[in-house]
Structure formats: C-alpha cells, structure tokens
C-alpha cells in the first residue's frame, strides 16, 4: 500500500495511477468519446456519478452520458489538484479537486468539483471503474 | 471480480463487503465514535468527504469530524439502497443511496445522500479507507 503525501516523491505505482487519472481528464478536456473508451473498464461493474446526477451503472449507460456531455460542451479546461492517491494490490484510487473553466451550452463558467476516481489494473493498464464527482467545497 | 446485480444472489465476498458497509451505517446511526473506530482504516491514507465539505485526509482529522457530527446530532436513521458493490482482490467498494431521517441541531429533516465507500481487506476484516458522500439526486 502506498499513499501520496506532499513530503515524499511519488512511487512508480502512484505515478502510473496518476497518469491513468490524467488520461481521464485529457479525454474529458478533449471532449473525445474514443479517448474515453480507452480510459474506462467497459463492463457492467463501471459506475459514474456526474455532479448532481443520479449514479449510472454499466459502461453503455456511462458512455451515453459522456456523449451527451461532450455534445453540449464547447470548451472544458481542467486544473487538477491531488488530495490523495492510494494503490492497494490491483486497485487504486485518487481524490482530486477539478478546477474547471467551461463553456456549456454557450455559457462560460469557472467552478470546482471534488472527484474520487477508482481504477483497476488490467492487462491493458489501469482502467477507471468508478467516478464519483460532486460540487466542490 | 464480482459485481452486485439484482438478478443474482450476493457472493460470500459481496456479502462480507456489504456487512462492513452496514457496520459503518450502524456506527453512524448509533452516533458512536468507538464503533466508528472499528470501521475505519486508522491511517494517513484514510479519506472522507462529508456532503458539501472539503475532503479530509488522515484518520485523526476524520475522527474529529465524526465526533463533531455526533455531538450536533440527536437522531440519524438510515435506509440504505445499494447501487453497486464490487470486490477486486483485497479492495472493495459500494455506491449506495443513504435515505436519512435526522435531527441535527434540533431540526428534523429527511434527505438523500449518494455515497461511494471504499474498503480494504485487513487481518481484522474489511476496513473503510475512503468515504465520498454528496447530496443525492
């Protein structure tokens, strides 16, 4: 088990986990559903909570939600600040603050979101299996 | 890897995971900090997001927050509905809806919270290592 602390440099495992997390935000920022396909575990175990939405289960449902978000968004810039990052065996999770500048349905805004993202190690590398996002403090 | 679906009975691993999750809500409902001590991983890796709060890291900080919540609460009844439950190796997580009836600082209310709870298998059984709760949809 390894944890992210400000005092220590990241271990290779934590670096890998954060890279997977960054791929998620790269796909989100690119508004690119095919990049998102490569980030997620595409099974019925996948779970996604967009801020203020009910929980979505199953990759097919989750994929549709990203499609819909991407279609209604013209710009999404992320500044990610890590709160923690933990790896235990083949699982890892991060909690981070998403500082977002976006243009959604023609309206520009800046806001903060708090997200916990769970990843699973697979033969293809770390895949996101759960994303729980809520309005940031 | 095992997932909770309405069509199949829970596997023994999922049953254990849900029992650990129930112990968390039993401690919360009992407003009992010593029961909460037995639920959590008491390390600096523990992370807790109460609805609308900033993320808290480190068991000592988290314990103080529960103490404060318990001191300000006279009644907290939970009705838990599972959205999913997954075990991968020594990690497991659930997402659930907490339907809550509470009396907080003298005011009664009913509300829904959406929570993702991450657990880790230890020699003492499953321990909570992350709790991310947000206002329910």
Interface residues (C-beta under 8 A of the other chain):
Chain A: X1 X3 X5 X43 X44 X45 X47 X49 X51 X52 X53 X54 X55 X57 X83 X84 X86 X88 X89 X90 X91 X93 X95 X97 X114 X116 X118 X120 X129 X130 X132 X134 X135 X136 X137
Chain B: X1 X3 X5 X43 X44 X45 X47 X49 X51 X52 X53 X54 X55 X57 X83 X84 X86 X88 X89 X90 X91 X93 X95 X97 X114 X116 X118 X120 X129 X130 X132 X134 X135 X136 X137
